[in-house]
Amino acid sequence: MTSAPKPGAGYAGLVEMRKCRVTKDYIGVYRSAEAGLEADPDLPWSTVCESHSYIVSHSTLANARAAASYPDWCEECSAKMNTKETP
């Protein structure tokens, strides 16, 4: 993926897509039900690491967006971030 897809560009439920500044991976924020992601009804928003397929669910859009900016919840991105933060 060379540039982030925009909502409505064939990604069902996509609200926004961000490129992590540290890992350079794309992270998507989705409406879980529209995207076909299984989620607790109390957690209608999902943040997805597009590179590694990790998903975390949230109760609010604000929380989902916050998780997109720092994907330490993705095991592989977390490892990349820890490597890059170490001098």
N, CA, C and O atoms as CSV, one atom per row, in Angstrom:
chain,resi,resn,atom,element,x,y,z
A,1,MET,N,N,0.863,-1.162,0.000
A,1,MET,CA,C,0.000,0.000,0.000
A,1,MET,C,C,0.916,1.233,0.000
A,1,MET,O,O,1.688,1.422,0.939
A,2,THR,N,N,0.838,2.059,-1.027
A,2,THR,CA,C,1.700,3.230,-1.114
A,2,THR,C,C,1.102,4.460,-0.451
A,2,THR,O,O,1.840,5.299,0.064
A,3,SER,N,N,-0.206,4.581,-0.454
A,3,SER,CA,C,-0.853,5.683,0.251
A,3,SER,C,C,-2.077,5.138,0.971
A,3,SER,O,O,-2.647,4.115,0.590
A,4,ALA,N,N,-2.457,5.842,2.009
A,4,ALA,CA,C,-3.574,5.371,2.831
A,4,ALA,C,C,-4.884,5.462,2.067
A,4,ALA,O,O,-5.185,6.500,1.479
A,5,PRO,N,N,-5.679,4.372,2.067
A,5,PRO,CA,C,-6.989,4.449,1.432
A,5,PRO,C,C,-7.911,5.376,2.201
A,5,PRO,O,O,-7.782,5.530,3.415
A,6,LYS,N,N,-8.815,5.973,1.507
A,6,LYS,CA,C,-9.780,6.892,2.103
A,6,LYS,C,C,-11.080,6.152,2.409
A,6,LYS,O,O,-11.397,5.158,1.756
A,7,PRO,N,N,-11.842,6.639,3.409
A,7,PRO,CA,C,-13.146,6.021,3.687
A,7,PRO,C,C,-13.984,5.945,2.418
A,7,PRO,O,O,-14.037,6.893,1.635
A,8,GLY,N,N,-14.639,4.798,2.225
A,8,GLY,CA,C,-15.469,4.602,1.044
A,8,GLY,C,C,-14.710,4.078,-0.154
A,8,GLY,O,O,-15.280,3.923,-1.234
A,9,ALA,N,N,-13.418,3.800,0.026
A,9,ALA,CA,C,-12.587,3.330,-1.081
A,9,ALA,C,C,-12.504,1.808,-1.123
A,9,ALA,O,O,-11.450,1.250,-1.428
A,10,GLY,N,N,-13.615,1.134,-0.816
A,10,GLY,CA,C,-13.628,-0.314,-0.864
A,10,GLY,C,C,-13.305,-0.990,0.451
A,10,GLY,O,O,-13.250,-2.218,0.515
A,11,TYR,N,N,-13.092,-0.223,1.489
A,11,TYR,CA,C,-12.847,-0.764,2.823
A,11,TYR,C,C,-14.102,-0.549,3.646
A,11,TYR,O,O,-14.309,0.544,4.172
A,12,ALA,N,N,-14.941,-1.560,3.771
A,12,ALA,CA,C,-16.213,-1.437,4.483
A,12,ALA,C,C,-15.987,-0.999,5.920
A,12,ALA,O,O,-15.166,-1.578,6.632
A,13,GLY,N,N,-16.711,0.016,6.339
A,13,GLY,CA,C,-16.650,0.495,7.707
A,13,GLY,C,C,-15.466,1.371,8.044
A,13,GLY,O,O,-15.335,1.813,9.186
A,14,LEU,N,N,-14.593,1.638,7.075
A,14,LEU,CA,C,-13.403,2.446,7.338
A,14,LEU,C,C,-13.777,3.882,7.689
A,14,LEU,O,O,-14.532,4.534,6.969
A,15,VAL,N,N,-13.242,4.357,8.796
A,15,VAL,CA,C,-13.438,5.739,9.228
A,15,VAL,C,C,-12.212,6.558,8.854
A,15,VAL,O,O,-12.330,7.663,8.324
A,16,GLU,N,N,-11.040,6.012,9.131
A,16,GLU,CA,C,-9.794,6.665,8.727
A,16,GLU,C,C,-8.663,5.655,8.706
A,16,GLU,O,O,-8.737,4.596,9.330
A,17,MET,N,N,-7.616,6.004,7.975
A,17,MET,CA,C,-6.424,5.173,7.883
A,17,MET,C,C,-5.238,6.082,8.174
A,17,MET,O,O,-5.144,7.186,7.637
A,18,ARG,N,N,-4.335,5.611,9.027
A,18,ARG,CA,C,-3.142,6.382,9.376
A,18,ARG,C,C,-1.898,5.539,9.135
A,18,ARG,O,O,-1.931,4.310,9.198
A,19,LYS,N,N,-0.806,6.231,8.860
A,19,LYS,CA,C,0.481,5.556,8.767
A,19,LYS,C,C,1.238,5.877,10.047
A,19,LYS,O,O,1.471,7.046,10.356
A,20,CYS,N,N,1.621,4.857,10.786
A,20,CYS,CA,C,2.350,5.058,12.034
A,20,CYS,C,C,3.706,5.679,11.723
A,20,CYS,O,O,4.442,5.171,10.877
A,21,ARG,N,N,4.036,6.761,12.394
A,21,ARG,CA,C,5.305,7.454,12.144
A,21,ARG,C,C,6.514,6.621,12.539
A,21,ARG,O,O,7.582,6.751,11.941
A,22,VAL,N,N,6.352,5.771,13.536
A,22,VAL,CA,C,7.478,4.983,14.018
A,22,VAL,C,C,7.675,3.717,13.188
A,22,VAL,O,O,8.783,3.445,12.727
A,23,THR,N,N,6.607,2.942,12.996
A,23,THR,CA,C,6.738,1.646,12.327
A,23,THR,C,C,6.521,1.714,10.810
A,23,THR,O,O,6.925,0.812,10.076
A,24,LYS,N,N,5.883,2.789,10.353
A,24,LYS,CA,C,5.540,2.976,8.930
A,24,LYS,C,C,4.435,2.032,8.458
A,24,LYS,O,O,4.212,1.897,7.255
A,25,ASP,N,N,3.742,1.378,9.393
A,25,ASP,CA,C,2.627,0.493,9.049
A,25,ASP,C,C,1.323,1.276,9.025
A,25,ASP,O,O,1.181,2.271,9.736
A,26,TYR,N,N,0.369,0.831,8.210
A,26,TYR,CA,C,-0.944,1.473,8.151
A,26,TYR,C,C,-1.851,0.900,9.220
A,26,TYR,O,O,-1.913,-0.313,9.418
A,27,ILE,N,N,-2.552,1.786,9.906
A,27,ILE,CA,C,-3.480,1.431,10.971
A,27,ILE,C,C,-4.843,1.998,10.598
A,27,ILE,O,O,-4.972,3.197,10.353
A,28,GLY,N,N,-5.861,1.138,10.556
A,28,GLY,CA,C,-7.211,1.556,10.192
A,28,GLY,C,C,-8.126,1.641,11.394
A,28,GLY,O,O,-8.007,0.862,12.340
A,29,VAL,N,N,-9.047,2.600,11.348
A,29,VAL,CA,C,-10.101,2.726,12.359
A,29,VAL,C,C,-11.408,2.404,11.645
A,29,VAL,O,O,-11.726,3.004,10.618
A,30,TYR,N,N,-12.166,1.452,12.194
A,30,TYR,CA,C,-13.365,0.947,11.537
A,30,TYR,C,C,-14.580,0.947,12.453
A,30,TYR,O,O,-14.460,0.874,13.677
A,31,ARG,N,N,-15.756,1.030,11.828
A,31,ARG,CA,C,-17.011,0.701,12.503
A,31,ARG,C,C,-17.092,-0.825,12.423
A,31,ARG,O,O,-17.269,-1.383,11.340
A,32,SER,N,N,-16.963,-1.487,13.552
A,32,SER,CA,C,-16.813,-2.950,13.574
A,32,SER,C,C,-17.901,-3.685,12.801
A,32,SER,O,O,-17.598,-4.541,11.970
A,33,ALA,N,N,-19.159,-3.359,13.065
A,33,ALA,CA,C,-20.274,-4.074,12.426
A,33,ALA,C,C,-20.252,-3.901,10.909
A,33,ALA,O,O,-20.472,-4.864,10.175
A,34,GLU,N,N,-19.989,-2.686,10.433
A,34,GLU,CA,C,-19.953,-2.429,8.989
A,34,GLU,C,C,-18.786,-3.131,8.321
A,34,GLU,O,O,-18.862,-3.501,7.149
A,35,ALA,N,N,-17.700,-3.313,9.073
A,35,ALA,CA,C,-16.511,-3.961,8.518
A,35,ALA,C,C,-16.597,-5.479,8.587
A,35,ALA,O,O,-15.744,-6.183,8.046
A,36,GLY,N,N,-17.643,-5.985,9.263
A,36,GLY,CA,C,-17.795,-7.428,9.396
A,36,GLY,C,C,-16.881,-8.029,10.450
A,36,GLY,O,O,-16.601,-9.227,10.431
A,37,LEU,N,N,-16.417,-7.193,11.370
A,37,LEU,CA,C,-15.557,-7.669,12.451
A,37,LEU,C,C,-16.407,-8.092,13.635
A,37,LEU,O,O,-17.339,-7.386,14.020
A,38,GLU,N,N,-16.093,-9.223,14.202
A,38,GLU,CA,C,-16.829,-9.664,15.385
A,38,GLU,C,C,-16.431,-8.771,16.543
A,38,GLU,O,O,-15.246,-8.598,16.827
A,39,ALA,N,N,-17.422,-8.208,17.206
A,39,ALA,CA,C,-17.118,-7.336,18.332
A,39,ALA,C,C,-18.270,-7.339,19.318
A,39,ALA,O,O,-19.422,-7.576,18.955
A,40,ASP,N,N,-17.950,-7.080,20.526
A,40,ASP,CA,C,-18.935,-6.907,21.586
A,40,ASP,C,C,-19.762,-5.670,21.232
A,40,ASP,O,O,-19.189,-4.663,20.817
A,41,PRO,N,N,-21.073,-5.710,21.378
A,41,PRO,CA,C,-21.901,-4.537,21.068
A,41,PRO,C,C,-21.510,-3.288,21.868
A,41,PRO,O,O,-21.784,-2.165,21.444
A,42,ASP,N,N,-20.877,-3.486,23.010
A,42,ASP,CA,C,-20.408,-2.354,23.809
A,42,ASP,C,C,-19.090,-1.787,23.288
A,42,ASP,O,O,-18.618,-0.758,23.772
A,43,LEU,N,N,-18.503,-2.454,22.308
A,43,LEU,CA,C,-17.224,-2.032,21.725
A,43,LEU,C,C,-17.379,-1.936,20.208
A,43,LEU,O,O,-16.834,-2.767,19.482
A,44,PRO,N,N,-18.113,-0.936,19.722
A,44,PRO,CA,C,-18.454,-0.872,18.300
A,44,PRO,C,C,-17.354,-0.361,17.366
A,44,PRO,O,O,-17.554,-0.319,16.153
A,45,TRP,N,N,-16.214,0.022,17.901
A,45,TRP,CA,C,-15.126,0.568,17.082
A,45,TRP,C,C,-13.927,-0.356,17.142
A,45,TRP,O,O,-13.611,-0.901,18.200
A,46,SER,N,N,-13.259,-0.534,16.014
A,46,SER,CA,C,-12.072,-1.389,15.971
A,46,SER,C,C,-10.911,-0.646,15.340
A,46,SER,O,O,-11.076,0.120,14.391
A,47,THR,N,N,-9.735,-0.892,15.891
A,47,THR,CA,C,-8.492,-0.378,15.322
A,47,THR,C,C,-7.744,-1.599,14.805
A,47,THR,O,O,-7.575,-2.583,15.525
A,48,VAL,N,N,-7.300,-1.533,13.563
A,48,VAL,CA,C,-6.716,-2.691,12.892
A,48,VAL,C,C,-5.332,-2.346,12.359
A,48,VAL,O,O,-5.160,-1.346,11.662
A,49,CYS,N,N,-4.349,-3.176,12.689
A,49,CYS,CA,C,-3.040,-3.053,12.051
A,49,CYS,C,C,-3.159,-3.767,10.710
A,49,CYS,O,O,-3.287,-4.991,10.659
A,50,GLU,N,N,-3.118,-3.008,9.643
A,50,GLU,CA,C,-3.311,-3.567,8.305
A,50,GLU,C,C,-2.152,-4.474,7.889
A,50,GLU,O,O,-2.338,-5.369,7.064
A,51,SER,N,N,-0.967,-4.256,8.446
A,51,SER,CA,C,0.194,-5.071,8.084
A,51,SER,C,C,0.221,-6.421,8.786
A,51,SER,O,O,0.643,-7.423,8.209
A,52,HIS,N,N,-0.235,-6.440,10.040
A,52,HIS,CA,C,-0.087,-7.646,10.851
A,52,HIS,C,C,-1.408,-8.277,11.282
A,52,HIS,O,O,-1.411,-9.308,11.955
A,53,SER,N,N,-2.528,-7.666,10.900
A,53,SER,CA,C,-3.873,-8.190,11.160
A,53,SER,C,C,-4.254,-8.275,12.640
A,53,SER,O,O,-5.114,-9.074,13.014
A,54,TYR,N,N,-3.626,-7.466,13.471
A,54,TYR,CA,C,-4.043,-7.388,14.874
A,54,TYR,C,C,-5.214,-6.425,14.972
A,54,TYR,O,O,-5.262,-5.415,14.270
A,55,ILE,N,N,-6.154,-6.746,15.845
A,55,ILE,CA,C,-7.357,-5.922,16.018
A,55,ILE,C,C,-7.579,-5.681,17.497
A,55,ILE,O,O,-7.410,-6.587,18.314
A,56,VAL,N,N,-7.959,-4.458,17.842
A,56,VAL,CA,C,-8.353,-4.127,19.201
A,56,VAL,C,C,-9.668,-3.353,19.103
A,56,VAL,O,O,-9.823,-2.500,18.228
A,57,SER,N,N,-10.612,-3.647,19.997
A,57,SER,CA,C,-11.933,-3.012,19.961
A,57,SER,C,C,-12.050,-1.963,21.063
A,57,SER,O,O,-11.383,-2.040,22.094
A,58,HIS,N,N,-12.929,-0.969,20.812
A,58,HIS,CA,C,-13.064,0.172,21.720
A,58,HIS,C,C,-14.526,0.564,21.878
A,58,HIS,O,O,-15.367,0.262,21.032
A,59,SER,N,N,-14.801,1.237,22.972
A,59,SER,CA,C,-16.162,1.712,23.229
A,59,SER,C,C,-16.432,3.051,22.550
A,59,SER,O,O,-17.590,3.390,22.307
A,60,THR,N,N,-15.388,3.821,22.239
A,60,THR,CA,C,-15.588,5.127,21.611
A,60,THR,C,C,-14.677,5.296,20.397
A,60,THR,O,O,-13.619,4.674,20.298
A,61,LEU,N,N,-15.111,6.140,19.493
A,61,LEU,CA,C,-14.300,6.470,18.322
A,61,LEU,C,C,-13.016,7.166,18.759
A,61,LEU,O,O,-11.956,6.927,18.180
A,62,ALA,N,N,-13.097,8.015,19.762
A,62,ALA,CA,C,-11.905,8.724,20.251
A,62,ALA,C,C,-10.838,7.738,20.732
A,62,ALA,O,O,-9.652,7.924,20.457
A,63,ASN,N,N,-11.252,6.699,21.445
A,63,ASN,CA,C,-10.296,5.694,21.913
A,63,ASN,C,C,-9.695,4.923,20.750
A,63,ASN,O,O,-8.505,4.608,20.760
A,64,ALA,N,N,-10.512,4.616,19.747
A,64,ALA,CA,C,-10.018,3.898,18.568
A,64,ALA,C,C,-8.992,4.745,17.822
A,64,ALA,O,O,-7.968,4.230,17.372
A,65,ARG,N,N,-9.260,6.029,17.692
A,65,ARG,CA,C,-8.308,6.931,17.023
A,65,ARG,C,C,-7.018,7.065,17.820
A,65,ARG,O,O,-5.932,7.114,17.242
A,66,ALA,N,N,-7.130,7.126,19.139
A,66,ALA,CA,C,-5.934,7.233,19.976
A,66,ALA,C,C,-5.055,5.988,19.813
A,66,ALA,O,O,-3.831,6.094,19.747
A,67,ALA,N,N,-5.676,4.822,19.750
A,67,ALA,CA,C,-4.923,3.580,19.580
A,67,ALA,C,C,-4.240,3.527,18.214
A,67,ALA,O,O,-3.187,2.906,18.067
A,68,ALA,N,N,-4.836,4.173,17.223
A,68,ALA,CA,C,-4.246,4.178,15.880
A,68,ALA,C,C,-2.949,4.974,15.838
A,68,ALA,O,O,-2.069,4.686,15.027
A,69,SER,N,N,-2.829,5.958,16.695
A,69,SER,CA,C,-1.632,6.794,16.657
A,69,SER,C,C,-0.421,6.129,17.305
A,69,SER,O,O,0.716,6.510,17.027
A,70,TYR,N,N,-0.652,5.153,18.154
A,70,TYR,CA,C,0.451,4.445,18.820
A,70,TYR,C,C,0.073,2.972,18.967
A,70,TYR,O,O,-0.474,2.576,19.996
A,71,PRO,N,N,0.358,2.155,17.945
A,71,PRO,CA,C,-0.136,0.772,17.917
A,71,PRO,C,C,0.682,-0.216,18.757
A,71,PRO,O,O,1.131,-1.241,18.246
A,72,ASP,N,N,0.873,0.091,20.034
A,72,ASP,CA,C,1.597,-0.828,20.908
A,72,ASP,C,C,0.782,-2.081,21.232
A,72,ASP,O,O,1.315,-3.032,21.804
A,73,TRP,N,N,-0.488,-2.092,20.876
A,73,TRP,CA,C,-1.380,-3.241,21.058
A,73,TRP,C,C,-1.127,-4.322,20.003
A,73,TRP,O,O,-1.535,-5.470,20.177
A,74,CYS,N,N,-0.460,-3.957,18.921
A,74,CYS,CA,C,-0.062,-4.931,17.891
A,74,CYS,C,C,1.305,-5.476,18.301
A,74,CYS,O,O,2.272,-4.724,18.425
A,75,GLU,N,N,1.371,-6.764,18.505
A,75,GLU,CA,C,2.600,-7.385,18.996
A,75,GLU,C,C,3.811,-7.062,18.106
A,75,GLU,O,O,4.888,-6.749,18.613
A,76,GLU,N,N,3.633,-7.139,16.801
A,76,GLU,CA,C,4.751,-6.904,15.885
A,76,GLU,C,C,5.129,-5.429,15.800
A,76,GLU,O,O,6.313,-5.099,15.731
A,77,CYS,N,N,4.144,-4.544,15.805
A,77,CYS,CA,C,4.448,-3.106,15.805
A,77,CYS,C,C,5.127,-2.713,17.116
A,77,CYS,O,O,6.055,-1.904,17.128
A,78,SER,N,N,4.655,-3.294,18.215
A,78,SER,CA,C,5.252,-3.008,19.520
A,78,SER,C,C,6.731,-3.389,19.522
A,78,SER,O,O,7.568,-2.646,20.036
A,79,ALA,N,N,7.045,-4.533,18.953
A,79,ALA,CA,C,8.442,-4.963,18.870
A,79,ALA,C,C,9.262,-3.994,18.028
A,79,ALA,O,O,10.396,-3.669,18.379
A,80,LYS,N,N,8.688,-3.530,16.911
A,80,LYS,CA,C,9.383,-2.553,16.061
A,80,LYS,C,C,9.621,-1.254,16.820
A,80,LYS,O,O,10.703,-0.672,16.747
A,81,MET,N,N,8.587,-0.799,17.559
A,81,MET,CA,C,8.700,0.460,18.296
A,81,MET,C,C,9.760,0.350,19.382
A,81,MET,O,O,10.533,1.285,19.587
A,82,ASN,N,N,9.806,-0.772,20.075
A,82,ASN,CA,C,10.803,-0.957,21.131
A,82,ASN,C,C,12.207,-0.987,20.573
A,82,ASN,O,O,13.140,-0.489,21.204
A,83,THR,N,N,12.368,-1.573,19.384
A,83,THR,CA,C,13.673,-1.615,18.729
A,83,THR,C,C,14.104,-0.221,18.309
A,83,THR,O,O,15.261,0.154,18.502
A,84,LYS,N,N,13.177,0.563,17.729
A,84,LYS,CA,C,13.512,1.901,17.240
A,84,LYS,C,C,13.730,2.900,18.364
A,84,LYS,O,O,14.449,3.883,18.185
A,85,GLU,N,N,13.113,2.660,19.534
A,85,GLU,CA,C,13.256,3.593,20.652
A,85,GLU,C,C,14.553,3.337,21.416
A,85,GLU,O,O,14.995,4.196,22.179
A,86,THR,N,N,15.163,2.179,21.227
A,86,THR,CA,C,16.389,1.849,21.936
A,86,THR,C,C,17.579,2.418,21.187
A,86,THR,O,O,17.734,2.148,19.996
A,87,PRO,N,N,18.431,3.203,21.855
A,87,PRO,CA,C,19.605,3.798,21.170
A,87,PRO,C,C,20.611,2.764,20.739
A,87,PRO,O,O,21.640,3.108,20.157
